[in-house]
Amino acid sequence: MSAVEVKVKDSLVSACINGVINGLIAYFEFRDQASIPISLDAISTNQVSVWGQAVTLTFGLGIILTIITSKVFISHIKKQNLTLKPGHTFPDTPAILKLAAFNAAILFGWFVTLAVIWTKWAGEVFVSATAAAVLVGLFAVVVTLVVEVRTKSQIIFIKNSIFDDAE
């Protein structure tokens, strides 16, 4: 039996596949427009932007990928009979849903913050539909890597309380 290790490189293939899929989806949404703004200097607008796509992508992917990754990873650990720390228990469905909401909230917050910073420093920059789709695909790669590594790490992590040894 071998110990479970979480490595970023183990998530690269799924991250790239996810990036291509989301990039293609974005391309089909952007393809009829001559230029797409990376960001808009407005809170409310009907126009689609790259950062707008990225922010919504983070929330949806954060939840969906956490649930899928946790189920697949737990199944993999059990099938391979990999060693974990003594007393380790796998998270139940409510714990996985809590982790999914937490991952989505963290990613959503970071991407909104980055979008605001981008808008502050770069302003409204317009790119082609292909460039916009590539950027959305790259955002999907980052989201997938973060979600998979965080989810796998949380599954194998045992929280030790300072009160466990108290009599």
mmCIF file of the C-alpha atoms, coordinates in Angstrom:
data_MODEL
# 
_entry.id   MODEL 
# 
loop_
_atom_site.group_PDB 
_atom_site.id 
_atom_site.type_symbol 
_atom_site.label_atom_id 
_atom_site.label_alt_id 
_atom_site.label_comp_id 
_atom_site.label_asym_id 
_atom_site.label_entity_id 
_atom_site.label_seq_id 
_atom_site.pdbx_PDB_ins_code 
_atom_site.Cartn_x 
_atom_site.Cartn_y 
_atom_site.Cartn_z 
_atom_site.occupancy 
_atom_site.B_iso_or_equiv 
_atom_site.pdbx_formal_charge 
_atom_site.auth_seq_id 
_atom_site.auth_comp_id 
_atom_site.auth_asym_id 
_atom_site.auth_atom_id 
_atom_site.pdbx_PDB_model_num 
ATOM 1   C CA . MET A 1 1   ? 0.000   0.000  0.000   1.00 0.00 ? 1   MET A CA 1 
ATOM 2   C CA . SER A 1 2   ? 1.206   3.476  -0.754  1.00 0.00 ? 2   SER A CA 1 
ATOM 3   C CA . ALA A 1 3   ? 0.348   6.781  0.842   1.00 0.00 ? 3   ALA A CA 1 
ATOM 4   C CA . VAL A 1 4   ? -1.916  9.306  -0.814  1.00 0.00 ? 4   VAL A CA 1 
ATOM 5   C CA . GLU A 1 5   ? -0.216  12.417 -2.181  1.00 0.00 ? 5   GLU A CA 1 
ATOM 6   C CA . VAL A 1 6   ? -1.864  15.382 -3.838  1.00 0.00 ? 6   VAL A CA 1 
ATOM 7   C CA . LYS A 1 7   ? 0.139   16.784 -6.752  1.00 0.00 ? 7   LYS A CA 1 
ATOM 8   C CA . VAL A 1 8   ? -0.800  19.558 -9.164  1.00 0.00 ? 8   VAL A CA 1 
ATOM 9   C CA . LYS A 1 9   ? 0.543   17.551 -12.107 1.00 0.00 ? 9   LYS A CA 1 
ATOM 10  C CA . ASP A 1 10  ? -2.097  14.870 -11.461 1.00 0.00 ? 10  ASP A CA 1 
ATOM 11  C CA . SER A 1 11  ? -4.786  17.432 -12.284 1.00 0.00 ? 11  SER A CA 1 
ATOM 12  C CA . LEU A 1 12  ? -3.202  18.882 -15.423 1.00 0.00 ? 12  LEU A CA 1 
ATOM 13  C CA . VAL A 1 13  ? -4.926  16.595 -17.930 1.00 0.00 ? 13  VAL A CA 1 
ATOM 14  C CA . SER A 1 14  ? -8.425  17.219 -16.586 1.00 0.00 ? 14  SER A CA 1 
ATOM 15  C CA . ALA A 1 15  ? -7.641  20.947 -16.276 1.00 0.00 ? 15  ALA A CA 1 
ATOM 16  C CA . CYS A 1 16  ? -6.558  21.143 -19.924 1.00 0.00 ? 16  CYS A CA 1 
ATOM 17  C CA . ILE A 1 17  ? -9.612  19.205 -21.099 1.00 0.00 ? 17  ILE A CA 1 
ATOM 18  C CA . ASN A 1 18  ? -11.840 21.484 -19.052 1.00 0.00 ? 18  ASN A CA 1 
ATOM 19  C CA . GLY A 1 19  ? -10.045 24.531 -20.452 1.00 0.00 ? 19  GLY A CA 1 
ATOM 20  C CA . VAL A 1 20  ? -10.614 23.389 -24.032 1.00 0.00 ? 20  VAL A CA 1 
ATOM 21  C CA . ILE A 1 21  ? -14.297 22.642 -23.393 1.00 0.00 ? 21  ILE A CA 1 
ATOM 22  C CA . ASN A 1 22  ? -14.959 25.984 -21.709 1.00 0.00 ? 22  ASN A CA 1 
ATOM 23  C CA . GLY A 1 23  ? -12.880 27.836 -24.289 1.00 0.00 ? 23  GLY A CA 1 
ATOM 24  C CA . LEU A 1 24  ? -14.994 26.311 -27.086 1.00 0.00 ? 24  LEU A CA 1 
ATOM 25  C CA . ILE A 1 25  ? -18.202 27.210 -25.269 1.00 0.00 ? 25  ILE A CA 1 
ATOM 26  C CA . ALA A 1 26  ? -16.957 30.779 -24.892 1.00 0.00 ? 26  ALA A CA 1 
ATOM 27  C CA . TYR A 1 27  ? -15.914 30.924 -28.536 1.00 0.00 ? 27  TYR A CA 1 
ATOM 28  C CA . PHE A 1 28  ? -19.394 29.937 -29.709 1.00 0.00 ? 28  PHE A CA 1 
ATOM 29  C CA . GLU A 1 29  ? -20.825 32.634 -27.483 1.00 0.00 ? 29  GLU A CA 1 
ATOM 30  C CA . PHE A 1 30  ? -18.350 35.287 -28.687 1.00 0.00 ? 30  PHE A CA 1 
ATOM 31  C CA . ARG A 1 31  ? -17.971 34.338 -32.368 1.00 0.00 ? 31  ARG A CA 1 
ATOM 32  C CA . ASP A 1 32  ? -20.542 36.786 -33.769 1.00 0.00 ? 32  ASP A CA 1 
ATOM 33  C CA . GLN A 1 33  ? -18.913 39.814 -32.148 1.00 0.00 ? 33  GLN A CA 1 
ATOM 34  C CA . ALA A 1 34  ? -16.072 41.747 -33.770 1.00 0.00 ? 34  ALA A CA 1 
ATOM 35  C CA . SER A 1 35  ? -14.421 42.503 -30.434 1.00 0.00 ? 35  SER A CA 1 
ATOM 36  C CA . ILE A 1 36  ? -15.064 41.492 -26.850 1.00 0.00 ? 36  ILE A CA 1 
ATOM 37  C CA . PRO A 1 37  ? -14.097 43.562 -23.820 1.00 0.00 ? 37  PRO A CA 1 
ATOM 38  C CA . ILE A 1 38  ? -11.876 41.857 -21.290 1.00 0.00 ? 38  ILE A CA 1 
ATOM 39  C CA . SER A 1 39  ? -13.664 43.920 -18.650 1.00 0.00 ? 39  SER A CA 1 
ATOM 40  C CA . LEU A 1 40  ? -16.219 46.694 -18.501 1.00 0.00 ? 40  LEU A CA 1 
ATOM 41  C CA . ASP A 1 41  ? -16.085 49.784 -16.341 1.00 0.00 ? 41  ASP A CA 1 
ATOM 42  C CA . ALA A 1 42  ? -19.633 49.223 -15.090 1.00 0.00 ? 42  ALA A CA 1 
ATOM 43  C CA . ILE A 1 43  ? -21.305 47.195 -12.372 1.00 0.00 ? 43  ILE A CA 1 
ATOM 44  C CA . SER A 1 44  ? -24.437 46.404 -14.348 1.00 0.00 ? 44  SER A CA 1 
ATOM 45  C CA . THR A 1 45  ? -24.422 45.845 -18.083 1.00 0.00 ? 45  THR A CA 1 
ATOM 46  C CA . ASN A 1 46  ? -25.977 43.609 -20.716 1.00 0.00 ? 46  ASN A CA 1 
ATOM 47  C CA . GLN A 1 47  ? -22.701 43.261 -22.607 1.00 0.00 ? 47  GLN A CA 1 
ATOM 48  C CA . VAL A 1 48  ? -20.664 40.076 -22.183 1.00 0.00 ? 48  VAL A CA 1 
ATOM 49  C CA . SER A 1 49  ? -17.012 40.375 -21.125 1.00 0.00 ? 49  SER A CA 1 
ATOM 50  C CA . VAL A 1 50  ? -14.163 37.943 -20.593 1.00 0.00 ? 50  VAL A CA 1 
ATOM 51  C CA . TRP A 1 51  ? -13.970 38.652 -16.858 1.00 0.00 ? 51  TRP A CA 1 
ATOM 52  C CA . GLY A 1 52  ? -17.755 38.376 -16.638 1.00 0.00 ? 52  GLY A CA 1 
ATOM 53  C CA . GLN A 1 53  ? -17.536 34.914 -18.170 1.00 0.00 ? 53  GLN A CA 1 
ATOM 54  C CA . ALA A 1 54  ? -14.668 33.990 -15.860 1.00 0.00 ? 54  ALA A CA 1 
ATOM 55  C CA . VAL A 1 55  ? -16.500 35.054 -12.704 1.00 0.00 ? 55  VAL A CA 1 
ATOM 56  C CA . THR A 1 56  ? -19.594 33.007 -13.527 1.00 0.00 ? 56  THR A CA 1 
ATOM 57  C CA . LEU A 1 57  ? -17.373 30.129 -14.604 1.00 0.00 ? 57  LEU A CA 1 
ATOM 58  C CA . THR A 1 58  ? -15.652 30.076 -11.209 1.00 0.00 ? 58  THR A CA 1 
ATOM 59  C CA . PHE A 1 59  ? -18.873 29.722 -9.288  1.00 0.00 ? 59  PHE A CA 1 
ATOM 60  C CA . GLY A 1 60  ? -20.392 26.954 -11.402 1.00 0.00 ? 60  GLY A CA 1 
ATOM 61  C CA . LEU A 1 61  ? -17.174 25.008 -11.893 1.00 0.00 ? 61  LEU A CA 1 
ATOM 62  C CA . GLY A 1 62  ? -16.240 25.434 -8.251  1.00 0.00 ? 62  GLY A CA 1 
ATOM 63  C CA . ILE A 1 63  ? -19.334 23.577 -7.121  1.00 0.00 ? 63  ILE A CA 1 
ATOM 64  C CA . ILE A 1 64  ? -19.588 20.994 -9.895  1.00 0.00 ? 64  ILE A CA 1 
ATOM 65  C CA . LEU A 1 65  ? -15.895 20.048 -9.930  1.00 0.00 ? 65  LEU A CA 1 
ATOM 66  C CA . THR A 1 66  ? -15.680 19.785 -6.143  1.00 0.00 ? 66  THR A CA 1 
ATOM 67  C CA . ILE A 1 67  ? -18.533 17.287 -6.067  1.00 0.00 ? 67  ILE A CA 1 
ATOM 68  C CA . ILE A 1 68  ? -17.202 15.243 -9.002  1.00 0.00 ? 68  ILE A CA 1 
ATOM 69  C CA . THR A 1 69  ? -13.584 15.338 -7.820  1.00 0.00 ? 69  THR A CA 1 
ATOM 70  C CA . SER A 1 70  ? -14.469 14.307 -4.278  1.00 0.00 ? 70  SER A CA 1 
ATOM 71  C CA . LYS A 1 71  ? -16.578 11.333 -5.371  1.00 0.00 ? 71  LYS A CA 1 
ATOM 72  C CA . VAL A 1 72  ? -13.996 10.127 -7.913  1.00 0.00 ? 72  VAL A CA 1 
ATOM 73  C CA . PHE A 1 73  ? -11.046 10.676 -5.544  1.00 0.00 ? 73  PHE A CA 1 
ATOM 74  C CA . ILE A 1 74  ? -12.705 8.857  -2.619  1.00 0.00 ? 74  ILE A CA 1 
ATOM 75  C CA . SER A 1 75  ? -13.605 5.981  -4.929  1.00 0.00 ? 75  SER A CA 1 
ATOM 76  C CA . HIS A 1 76  ? -10.011 5.861  -6.200  1.00 0.00 ? 76  HIS A CA 1 
ATOM 77  C CA . ILE A 1 77  ? -8.576  5.775  -2.678  1.00 0.00 ? 77  ILE A CA 1 
ATOM 78  C CA . LYS A 1 78  ? -10.929 2.976  -1.641  1.00 0.00 ? 78  LYS A CA 1 
ATOM 79  C CA . LYS A 1 79  ? -10.328 0.878  -4.804  1.00 0.00 ? 79  LYS A CA 1 
ATOM 80  C CA . GLN A 1 80  ? -6.556  1.240  -4.622  1.00 0.00 ? 80  GLN A CA 1 
ATOM 81  C CA . ASN A 1 81  ? -6.594  0.552  -0.873  1.00 0.00 ? 81  ASN A CA 1 
ATOM 82  C CA . LEU A 1 82  ? -4.250  3.475  -0.306  1.00 0.00 ? 82  LEU A CA 1 
ATOM 83  C CA . THR A 1 83  ? -3.080  4.273  3.191   1.00 0.00 ? 83  THR A CA 1 
ATOM 84  C CA . LEU A 1 84  ? -4.378  7.239  5.122   1.00 0.00 ? 84  LEU A CA 1 
ATOM 85  C CA . LYS A 1 85  ? -3.740  8.380  8.662   1.00 0.00 ? 85  LYS A CA 1 
ATOM 86  C CA . PRO A 1 86  ? -5.217  6.112  11.349  1.00 0.00 ? 86  PRO A CA 1 
ATOM 87  C CA . GLY A 1 87  ? -8.738  7.125  12.264  1.00 0.00 ? 87  GLY A CA 1 
ATOM 88  C CA . HIS A 1 88  ? -9.351  8.899  8.960   1.00 0.00 ? 88  HIS A CA 1 
ATOM 89  C CA . THR A 1 89  ? -12.953 9.058  7.823   1.00 0.00 ? 89  THR A CA 1 
ATOM 90  C CA . PHE A 1 90  ? -14.131 10.299 4.465   1.00 0.00 ? 90  PHE A CA 1 
ATOM 91  C CA . PRO A 1 91  ? -16.393 13.338 4.322   1.00 0.00 ? 91  PRO A CA 1 
ATOM 92  C CA . ASP A 1 92  ? -20.109 12.690 3.971   1.00 0.00 ? 92  ASP A CA 1 
ATOM 93  C CA . THR A 1 93  ? -22.359 14.407 1.428   1.00 0.00 ? 93  THR A CA 1 
ATOM 94  C CA . PRO A 1 94  ? -23.140 17.474 3.584   1.00 0.00 ? 94  PRO A CA 1 
ATOM 95  C CA . ALA A 1 95  ? -19.405 17.991 4.189   1.00 0.00 ? 95  ALA A CA 1 
ATOM 96  C CA . ILE A 1 96  ? -18.694 17.695 0.461   1.00 0.00 ? 96  ILE A CA 1 
ATOM 97  C CA . LEU A 1 97  ? -21.441 20.224 -0.335  1.00 0.00 ? 97  LEU A CA 1 
ATOM 98  C CA . LYS A 1 98  ? -19.996 22.571 2.280   1.00 0.00 ? 98  LYS A CA 1 
ATOM 99  C CA . LEU A 1 99  ? -16.552 22.201 0.685   1.00 0.00 ? 99  LEU A CA 1 
ATOM 100 C CA . ALA A 1 100 ? -18.085 22.834 -2.757  1.00 0.00 ? 100 ALA A CA 1 
ATOM 101 C CA . ALA A 1 101 ? -19.734 26.051 -1.564  1.00 0.00 ? 101 ALA A CA 1 
ATOM 102 C CA . PHE A 1 102 ? -16.499 27.133 0.118   1.00 0.00 ? 102 PHE A CA 1 
ATOM 103 C CA . ASN A 1 103 ? -14.394 26.455 -3.007  1.00 0.00 ? 103 ASN A CA 1 
ATOM 104 C CA . ALA A 1 104 ? -16.878 28.348 -5.175  1.00 0.00 ? 104 ALA A CA 1 
ATOM 105 C CA . ALA A 1 105 ? -16.967 31.292 -2.774  1.00 0.00 ? 105 ALA A CA 1 
ATOM 106 C CA . ILE A 1 106 ? -13.176 31.527 -2.578  1.00 0.00 ? 106 ILE A CA 1 
ATOM 107 C CA . LEU A 1 107 ? -12.755 31.379 -6.356  1.00 0.00 ? 107 LEU A CA 1 
ATOM 108 C CA . PHE A 1 108 ? -15.627 33.794 -6.935  1.00 0.00 ? 108 PHE A CA 1 
ATOM 109 C CA . GLY A 1 109 ? -14.081 36.285 -4.520  1.00 0.00 ? 109 GLY A CA 1 
ATOM 110 C CA . TRP A 1 110 ? -10.629 36.024 -6.059  1.00 0.00 ? 110 TRP A CA 1 
ATOM 111 C CA . PHE A 1 111 ? -11.861 36.381 -9.611  1.00 0.00 ? 111 PHE A CA 1 
ATOM 112 C CA . VAL A 1 112 ? -14.095 39.364 -8.787  1.00 0.00 ? 112 VAL A CA 1 
ATOM 113 C CA . THR A 1 113 ? -11.149 40.992 -7.028  1.00 0.00 ? 113 THR A CA 1 
ATOM 114 C CA . LEU A 1 114 ? -8.839  40.323 -9.987  1.00 0.00 ? 114 LEU A CA 1 
ATOM 115 C CA . ALA A 1 115 ? -11.458 41.657 -12.405 1.00 0.00 ? 115 ALA A CA 1 
ATOM 116 C CA . VAL A 1 116 ? -11.795 44.879 -10.408 1.00 0.00 ? 116 VAL A CA 1 
ATOM 117 C CA . ILE A 1 117 ? -8.015  45.289 -10.223 1.00 0.00 ? 117 ILE A CA 1 
ATOM 118 C CA . TRP A 1 118 ? -7.699  44.601 -13.969 1.00 0.00 ? 118 TRP A CA 1 
ATOM 119 C CA . THR A 1 119 ? -10.387 47.193 -14.727 1.00 0.00 ? 119 THR A CA 1 
ATOM 120 C CA . LYS A 1 120 ? -8.735  49.745 -12.448 1.00 0.00 ? 120 LYS A CA 1 
ATOM 121 C CA . TRP A 1 121 ? -5.288  49.380 -14.029 1.00 0.00 ? 121 TRP A CA 1 
ATOM 122 C CA . ALA A 1 122 ? -5.989  48.350 -17.632 1.00 0.00 ? 122 ALA A CA 1 
ATOM 123 C CA . GLY A 1 123 ? -9.433  49.829 -18.229 1.00 0.00 ? 123 GLY A CA 1 
ATOM 124 C CA . GLU A 1 124 ? -11.573 48.554 -21.054 1.00 0.00 ? 124 GLU A CA 1 
ATOM 125 C CA . VAL A 1 125 ? -9.433  46.461 -23.390 1.00 0.00 ? 125 VAL A CA 1 
ATOM 126 C CA . PHE A 1 126 ? -11.025 44.748 -26.372 1.00 0.00 ? 126 PHE A CA 1 
ATOM 127 C CA . VAL A 1 127 ? -9.832  41.469 -27.924 1.00 0.00 ? 127 VAL A CA 1 
ATOM 128 C CA . SER A 1 128 ? -10.938 39.158 -30.721 1.00 0.00 ? 128 SER A CA 1 
ATOM 129 C CA . ALA A 1 129 ? -13.402 36.324 -30.164 1.00 0.00 ? 129 ALA A CA 1 
ATOM 130 C CA . THR A 1 130 ? -10.574 33.797 -30.400 1.00 0.00 ? 130 THR A CA 1 
ATOM 131 C CA . ALA A 1 131 ? -8.429  35.629 -27.834 1.00 0.00 ? 131 ALA A CA 1 
ATOM 132 C CA . ALA A 1 132 ? -11.438 35.969 -25.511 1.00 0.00 ? 132 ALA A CA 1 
ATOM 133 C CA . ALA A 1 133 ? -12.166 32.238 -25.804 1.00 0.00 ? 133 ALA A CA 1 
ATOM 134 C CA . VAL A 1 134 ? -8.515  31.385 -25.074 1.00 0.00 ? 134 VAL A CA 1 
ATOM 135 C CA . LEU A 1 135 ? -8.590  33.596 -21.969 1.00 0.00 ? 135 LEU A CA 1 
ATOM 136 C CA . VAL A 1 136 ? -11.789 31.951 -20.720 1.00 0.00 ? 136 VAL A CA 1 
ATOM 137 C CA . GLY A 1 137 ? -10.186 28.546 -21.372 1.00 0.00 ? 137 GLY A CA 1 
ATOM 138 C CA . LEU A 1 138 ? -7.119  29.565 -19.352 1.00 0.00 ? 138 LEU A CA 1 
ATOM 139 C CA . PHE A 1 139 ? -9.358  30.730 -16.510 1.00 0.00 ? 139 PHE A CA 1 
ATOM 140 C CA . ALA A 1 140 ? -11.078 27.323 -16.603 1.00 0.00 ? 140 ALA A CA 1 
ATOM 141 C CA . VAL A 1 141 ? -7.683  25.598 -16.351 1.00 0.00 ? 141 VAL A CA 1 
ATOM 142 C CA . VAL A 1 142 ? -6.801  27.656 -13.269 1.00 0.00 ? 142 VAL A CA 1 
ATOM 143 C CA . VAL A 1 143 ? -10.193 27.018 -11.660 1.00 0.00 ? 143 VAL A CA 1 
ATOM 144 C CA . THR A 1 144 ? -9.926  23.279 -12.295 1.00 0.00 ? 144 THR A CA 1 
ATOM 145 C CA . LEU A 1 145 ? -6.416  23.054 -10.839 1.00 0.00 ? 145 LEU A CA 1 
ATOM 146 C CA . VAL A 1 146 ? -7.366  25.013 -7.723  1.00 0.00 ? 146 VAL A CA 1 
ATOM 147 C CA . VAL A 1 147 ? -10.579 23.057 -7.141  1.00 0.00 ? 147 VAL A CA 1 
ATOM 148 C CA . GLU A 1 148 ? -9.032  19.630 -7.658  1.00 0.00 ? 148 GLU A CA 1 
ATOM 149 C CA . VAL A 1 149 ? -5.994  20.248 -5.466  1.00 0.00 ? 149 VAL A CA 1 
ATOM 150 C CA . ARG A 1 150 ? -8.052  21.902 -2.697  1.00 0.00 ? 150 ARG A CA 1 
ATOM 151 C CA . THR A 1 151 ? -10.695 19.166 -2.775  1.00 0.00 ? 151 THR A CA 1 
ATOM 152 C CA . LYS A 1 152 ? -8.228  16.272 -2.720  1.00 0.00 ? 152 LYS A CA 1 
ATOM 153 C CA . SER A 1 153 ? -6.204  17.938 0.035   1.00 0.00 ? 153 SER A CA 1 
ATOM 154 C CA . GLN A 1 154 ? -9.307  18.461 2.164   1.00 0.00 ? 154 GLN A CA 1 
ATOM 155 C CA . ILE A 1 155 ? -10.409 14.852 1.693   1.00 0.00 ? 155 ILE A CA 1 
ATOM 156 C CA . ILE A 1 156 ? -7.143  13.418 3.038   1.00 0.00 ? 156 ILE A CA 1 
ATOM 157 C CA . PHE A 1 157 ? -6.737  16.074 5.758   1.00 0.00 ? 157 PHE A CA 1 
ATOM 158 C CA . ILE A 1 158 ? -7.673  15.238 9.343   1.00 0.00 ? 158 ILE A CA 1 
ATOM 159 C CA . LYS A 1 159 ? -8.396  18.211 11.519  1.00 0.00 ? 159 LYS A CA 1 
ATOM 160 C CA . ASN A 1 160 ? -6.814  17.644 14.904  1.00 0.00 ? 160 ASN A CA 1 
ATOM 161 C CA . SER A 1 161 ? -8.303  19.588 17.748  1.00 0.00 ? 161 SER A CA 1 
ATOM 162 C CA . ILE A 1 162 ? -6.100  20.900 20.544  1.00 0.00 ? 162 ILE A CA 1 
ATOM 163 C CA . PHE A 1 163 ? -8.732  19.496 22.908  1.00 0.00 ? 163 PHE A CA 1 
ATOM 164 C CA . ASP A 1 164 ? -8.503  15.881 21.655  1.00 0.00 ? 164 ASP A CA 1 
ATOM 165 C CA . ASP A 1 165 ? -5.912  14.905 24.262  1.00 0.00 ? 165 ASP A CA 1 
ATOM 166 C CA . ALA A 1 166 ? -7.476  16.851 27.146  1.00 0.00 ? 166 ALA A CA 1 
ATOM 167 C CA . GLU A 1 167 ? -8.767  14.752 29.998  1.00 0.00 ? 167 GLU A CA 1 
# 
